[in-house]
């Protein structure tokens, strides 16, 4: 099944190439590194909202601005208007939420990642409990961390995929993610054969 890249990511890469007067990408071979992409802090907010809509299951334009999570008798309205705060090696995803007990609030999910002078590949570490109202975090903390990561990884993967394809027709994947106060840098790469349909079969372990 072909991978679908959000048109907003495709337009962003096209605009970046025009601004930097870069030629269109040529097909790459496995393991090749493509041109590093810098996503400014302001642009990151816009593109993260695209990823949030897709993480919530909306792959086409929608007027929906939030989704409601239900767990037993508990409900939480989660806004798709997510944002980021950036620093060296730090990405904080801000998720507006609301419920009857807390009214409007913001939950902060911090991810420690690589910095320009200390790259760490695609590695990111999050605190087990995000910052926010105790009532919300106690019930929905794990789900909010997972949602924040889904949004961030969706944005990074979508942007990397929009940079081009390899010779087998597979879109690029992110190989490295770094952050500083100015924005997020993404290094796209042509995937290795074991990352897709390659004819390799999993080993069978006999007990």
C-alpha positions in Angstrom: 0.0 0.0 0.0 1.5 3.4 -1.0 2.3 5.8 1.7 0.3 9.0 1.7 2.1 12.2 2.6 0.0 15.1 3.8 -0.1 17.8 1.2 1.0 20.4 3.8 4.3 18.6 4.2 4.8 18.4 0.4 4.1 22.1 0.1 6.5 22.9 2.9 9.3 21.0 1.2 8.5 22.6 -2.2 8.6 26.1 -0.6 11.9 25.4 1.1 13.5 24.2 -2.1 12.3 27.3 -4.0 13.5 29.6 -1.2 17.0 27.9 -1.2 17.0 27.5 -5.0 17.5 23.7 -4.7 16.8 21.4 -7.6 14.3 18.6 -7.3 15.5 15.5 -5.4 16.8 12.6 -7.3 16.0 9.0 -6.4 18.4 7.7 -3.7 19.8 4.3 -2.9 19.4 2.6 0.5 21.2 4.3 3.3 21.7 7.6 1.4 21.3 10.8 3.4 19.2 13.5 1.9 19.4 17.3 2.5 18.8 18.3 6.1 15.5 20.1 6.6 15.1 22.9 9.1 11.6 23.6 10.4 11.4 26.9 12.1 9.6 27.2 15.5 6.6 28.9 14.0 6.3 26.6 11.1 6.7 23.6 13.4 3.4 24.7 15.2 1.5 24.7 11.9 2.9 21.3 10.7 2.4 19.7 14.1 -1.3 20.6 13.9 -1.4 18.7 10.6 0.1 15.7 12.2 -2.3 16.0 15.2 -5.3 15.8 12.8 -3.9 12.7 11.2 -3.0 11.2 14.6 -6.7 11.7 15.5 -7.8 9.9 12.3 -8.6 12.8 10.1 -6.7 12.3 6.9 -8.9 14.8 4.9 -9.7 18.5 5.6 -12.0 18.8 8.6 -13.6 21.5 10.7 -13.1 19.4 13.8 -10.9 21.2 16.3 -11.0 18.6 19.1 -11.7 14.9 19.9 -13.2 13.4 23.0 -11.6 10.5 24.7 -13.7 8.2 26.8 -12.5 5.8 29.6 -15.3 4.3 31.6 -17.3 7.3 33.0 -14.4 9.7 32.4 -14.3 12.0 29.3 -11.5 14.3 28.1 -11.8 16.8 25.2 -8.4 17.0 23.5 -7.7 19.9 21.2 -6.0 19.4 17.9 -4.5 22.9 18.2 -1.2 21.5 19.6 1.9 23.6 19.8 5.6 23.2 20.7 8.2 25.0 22.8 11.7 24.4 21.7 15.2 24.6 23.3 18.5 22.9 22.8 17.8 19.2 22.9 14.2 19.7 24.1 10.8 19.6 22.4 7.8 20.3 24.6 4.4 19.4 23.1 1.6 21.5 24.5 -1.9 19.9 24.3 -4.9 22.0 25.3 -7.5 19.8 27.1 -10.8 20.4 29.0 -13.1 18.4 31.1 -15.9 19.2 33.6 -13.5 19.1 36.6 -10.7 21.3 35.3 -12.3 23.4 32.5 -9.6 24.6 30.0 -6.1 23.5 30.7 -2.8 22.7 28.9 -0.8 19.5 29.4 2.9 19.7 28.6 4.8 16.6 27.3 8.6 17.1 27.2 10.8 15.1 24.9 14.6 15.1 25.4 16.2 14.6 22.0 19.4 15.4 20.2 20.9 18.9 19.9 22.9 20.3 16.9 26.1 19.8 18.9 25.0 16.5 20.4 23.1 14.4 17.8 21.2 11.3 19.0 19.7 9.9 15.9 15.9 9.6 16.1 16.0 8.9 19.9 13.8 10.9 22.2 12.9 10.3 25.9 9.8 11.5 27.7 8.9 11.8 31.3 6.5 9.1 32.5 4.0 11.7 33.7 3.4 14.9 31.8 2.9 18.3 33.4 -0.7 19.4 33.9 -3.7 19.2 36.2 -3.3 16.2 38.5 -6.8 14.9 37.8 -6.1 14.9 34.1 -2.6 13.5 34.3 -3.6 10.7 36.7 -6.2 9.4 34.4 -4.9 10.3 30.9 -1.1 10.8 31.4 0.0 7.7 29.4 -2.5 8.4 26.6 -1.4 12.1 26.3 2.3 11.1 26.2 1.5 8.6 23.4 -0.6 11.2 21.5 2.1 13.8 21.8 4.7 11.4 20.4 2.4 10.3 17.7 2.0 13.9 16.6 5.7 14.7 16.8 6.8 11.5 15.0 4.0 12.0 12.4 5.3 15.5 11.6 9.0 14.4 11.4 8.1 11.3 9.3 5.8 13.2 7.0 8.4 15.9 6.3 11.2 13.4 5.7 8.8 11.5 3.4 8.1 14.6 1.4 11.7 15.1 0.6 11.8 12.3 -2.0 11.9 8.6 -2.8 14.5 6.0 -3.2 15.1 4.0 -6.3 12.5 1.4 -5.2 9.8 4.0 -4.8 9.8 4.1 -1.0 9.6 7.6 0.6 12.5 8.7 2.7 12.4 8.1 6.5 13.8 10.3 9.3 17.3 9.2 10.4 18.0 12.1 12.9 16.1 14.6 14.9 17.6 17.6 16.7 16.1 20.7 18.3 17.2 24.1 19.4 15.4 27.4 20.2 15.3 28.2 16.5 13.5 25.1 15.3 13.7 21.4 14.5 16.2 19.8 12.2 15.3 16.6 10.4 17.8 14.4 8.4 15.9 12.2 5.8 17.4 9.0 4.7 16.6 6.3 2.1 15.5 3.3 4.1 17.4 0.1 4.2 15.9 -3.1 2.7 15.0 -4.6 6.0 12.7 -1.6 6.7 10.2 -2.6 4.1 9.2 -5.3 1.6 12.6 -6.8 0.9 12.1 -10.5 0.7 13.7 -11.1 4.0 11.9 -13.6 6.3 11.9 -13.5 10.1 14.0 -16.1 11.8 12.0 -18.8 13.5 13.2 -19.7 17.0 12.6 -23.3 18.1 12.1 -24.1 21.7 
